[in-house]
Structure formats: C-alpha cells, structure tokens
C-alpha cells in the first residue's frame, strides 16, 4: 500500500470524524447560538481535512488546484456565513440560552 493513499485516508477519516462531531454537537447543544459553534468551526475543519485528503490522493495537478480553491472558499465562506446568521438572529430578537433555563 502506498504511503500517499494511507496519508490521504487518515486525512479523510479525520475530516469525517469532525463532521460527525459537528452533527452531534448541532443535535446536542441547547440553543441556536451554541449550535452555530459546531456548524461554523468543526464543519469547516472537517470539510478542509477531507479536501486535503483528496489533494494528497490525487497529487499535484489541475484537480488539486481546483480542490485548493474550493477549500479556501470554504474556509472563508463558512465562518462568515455562521457569523452573519448569528448576527441576524440576535438582531431579530432570538434570545441566548442561559444556564438553568429549559432547553428549546
């Protein structure tokens, strides 16, 4: 087995792990704002690791350049969208969860 294939598999497995953790976090956290955290952070990292694994697997070629551009776009767009969504929710009156309150 080629080292490149193993390394790509490790990156993709780590990316899948972070995507699963983000999905669990979205389901388990109590309110909108705390759910935005795994959606904005762990999801971005998971996608970036999967794309990095694909770049390692395919080697240096035009496909890798396109994947790198996609990864850079995701690294900018996901956190920006999460911030804008949380800011819009706060401006529209969505109240943050406080300790001791019932989950929604």
Buried (B, 14 or more C-beta within 10 A) or exposed (E): EEEEEEBBBEBBEBBBBBBEBBBEBBEEBBBBBBBBBBBBBBBBBBBBBBBBBBBBBBEEEEEBEEBEEBBEEBBEEBBEBBEEBBEEBEEEEEEEBEEEEEEE
